[in-house]
């Protein structure tokens, strides 16, 4: 249902619920005027985002006036910034246990779900609260719960609001956030300017509303406009020196950008820390945030002291739980780095597997605030256990069961690789297949439905749905195969392939099924059928070799083994494999040539600085074949392919007809310089100044291939396993077109 357009008196009695409840129970130790003054002060804390002080005031007054529903709602708002979902739901329970239809209770319930990043269940209680209360702050929360329905849907709802609600500061701030969202969903960078203009309007009409400064600064910083962001943050600090939300952005901008020289950053951050501690009451959330910033300042001792204090004071708090997770997060990050840099067969990688496992088990023994983080923890545990030699079967099975129990955001892992590993490496293959059947298919559908508005077209959404379902059918089929139910496996794996014919695991698994069926035919003496099955296995492996996913390809070893099985030896196998590589190259090149932009257009001009400060303009690329690569040191897929990008750069470095440049989305030049030096890379880097946003680049990495007239002829989004080769094909295609043009 859309939001109501006018306030209705039909349910006006509900507005009086909070007031009617006041006075029940124990005698009051306050006057009605004092209660209203406390509520007004709590609203000021929301406006200024001084939630730590607001939380203390809210606790005091809820204890004094526990039957006032509006008061509990104002207290819940103070808790929202720290995402204290458990405490927020407690406030909702206190109201709804007595009156299940109370709109303030529904409003708080919606806040609680959103604190858990659970937007879908937040929608209905938020809608009910808005329908009953008709307040702009409640409307803003309901709009927030609808964010995953997409910007266009939200714009439609905004258009139905009455003028008083539409022009309230809370709703205008929400409008600006929707406009910022629209720049990506609608692929129109002009919405970023609209968002900033709306924030400017908020600042003009309500100069004491901190969100007008803070939210705009966030958008500017993400667009690499750090100096403008810092100016707004400093204005917000004048209004609210004790706001942790504002301080954290102040520290981030000072540390993660080039707004100050390196030798001035530490002093500036420490001065800001001191000002915060003077202005704000000490809190668990504040201590945790201070530990984080001291760690950014490389003061590990101070950070650990603060974290120890958090754990001592509040061992079951959300912030203590985040601290407990630091060890296993660091261990898992180190494992990833070792696998990338030294290989998964290195002794160092093998030793780190046990470090990750032990860190996860220690985490799971802690008094955790919530189970919501367990999904990621079980993913780390699963990744470590499956790579151990030998694989600890029972531990792995238990880890996968834990992952299934707590799965929320990663069904493509839980019901794909995890169940495949359960089928492959434990005695519970049939259980894996049944989990995929009973839970995986619905989980995949539910997950993709929640993301529906993030796709530009219905076709793209359907393609992603088919991909997710193919993963689950693949796991189901492989589980049945390993459990001896070959016919079921055959049927399900072929269904997975119909859904997504580029899934290389499915190609490999079908090849294995076909080889098994060939063996069965050989046992019955049906040589013709056996040959046919082996032909199908070979075709399946060959198709699997052409898949685009990065990493080891199981079809490689399988096709070599099949070659030996059919010929009795490996004689002349290199010639055979060479023909397959040639076929793979032909297939990949055909796909790339087919991906040429149908209606090529020009691109947003730029003038950006190199790392040494000299400027490069898009006009400098005119007359050349240009390759413009968007990346960042924070982007994992970008980093994985960087060695090949360096190789590609060197291939064309001295070519007068080709210009290869990259645009880093990092906020700090130093970070990029250190990364290049550490890896001995020398490709050209330009620093983003908001251009990425203006140009509407939607993903990282993204690469444009531009002809000499300035038209973008190819766009590659996402990482590339054979970057040097495939990027070169695009360049040479443009060179050939230029040469052959009249």
Secondary structure as GFF3:
##gff-version 3
##sequence-region A 1 742
A	DSSP	alpha_helix	12	15	.	.	.	ID=ss1
A	DSSP	alpha_helix	17	21	.	.	.	ID=ss2
A	DSSP	alpha_helix	32	48	.	.	.	ID=ss3
A	DSSP	alpha_helix	51	64	.	.	.	ID=ss4
A	DSSP	alpha_helix	69	80	.	.	.	ID=ss5
A	DSSP	alpha_helix	85	96	.	.	.	ID=ss6
A	DSSP	alpha_helix	103	115	.	.	.	ID=ss7
A	DSSP	alpha_helix	119	133	.	.	.	ID=ss8
A	DSSP	alpha_helix	136	145	.	.	.	ID=ss9
A	DSSP	three_ten_helix	147	149	.	.	.	ID=ss10
A	DSSP	alpha_helix	151	160	.	.	.	ID=ss11
A	DSSP	alpha_helix	163	166	.	.	.	ID=ss12
A	DSSP	alpha_helix	169	185	.	.	.	ID=ss13
A	DSSP	alpha_helix	190	205	.	.	.	ID=ss14
A	DSSP	alpha_helix	211	222	.	.	.	ID=ss15
A	DSSP	alpha_helix	226	239	.	.	.	ID=ss16
A	DSSP	alpha_helix	244	256	.	.	.	ID=ss17
A	DSSP	alpha_helix	262	279	.	.	.	ID=ss18
A	DSSP	alpha_helix	284	296	.	.	.	ID=ss19
A	DSSP	alpha_helix	300	313	.	.	.	ID=ss20
A	DSSP	alpha_helix	318	342	.	.	.	ID=ss21
A	DSSP	alpha_helix	347	364	.	.	.	ID=ss22
A	DSSP	alpha_helix	374	386	.	.	.	ID=ss23
A	DSSP	alpha_helix	393	406	.	.	.	ID=ss24
A	DSSP	alpha_helix	411	412	.	.	.	ID=ss25
A	DSSP	pi_helix	413	417	.	.	.	ID=ss26
A	DSSP	alpha_helix	418	425	.	.	.	ID=ss27
A	DSSP	alpha_helix	429	435	.	.	.	ID=ss28
A	DSSP	pi_helix	436	440	.	.	.	ID=ss29
A	DSSP	alpha_helix	441	450	.	.	.	ID=ss30
A	DSSP	three_ten_helix	452	454	.	.	.	ID=ss31
A	DSSP	alpha_helix	458	482	.	.	.	ID=ss32
A	DSSP	alpha_helix	486	499	.	.	.	ID=ss33
A	DSSP	alpha_helix	504	523	.	.	.	ID=ss34
A	DSSP	alpha_helix	527	545	.	.	.	ID=ss35
A	DSSP	alpha_helix	554	567	.	.	.	ID=ss36
A	DSSP	alpha_helix	573	594	.	.	.	ID=ss37
A	DSSP	beta_strand	607	610	.	.	.	ID=ss38
A	DSSP	beta_strand	615	617	.	.	.	ID=ss39
A	DSSP	three_ten_helix	618	621	.	.	.	ID=ss40
A	DSSP	beta_strand	625	631	.	.	.	ID=ss41
A	DSSP	alpha_helix	636	652	.	.	.	ID=ss42
A	DSSP	beta_strand	658	664	.	.	.	ID=ss43
A	DSSP	alpha_helix	669	679	.	.	.	ID=ss44
A	DSSP	beta_strand	685	687	.	.	.	ID=ss45
A	DSSP	alpha_helix	691	695	.	.	.	ID=ss46
A	DSSP	beta_strand	702	706	.	.	.	ID=ss47
A	DSSP	beta_strand	712	717	.	.	.	ID=ss48
A	DSSP	alpha_helix	723	740	.	.	.	ID=ss49
###
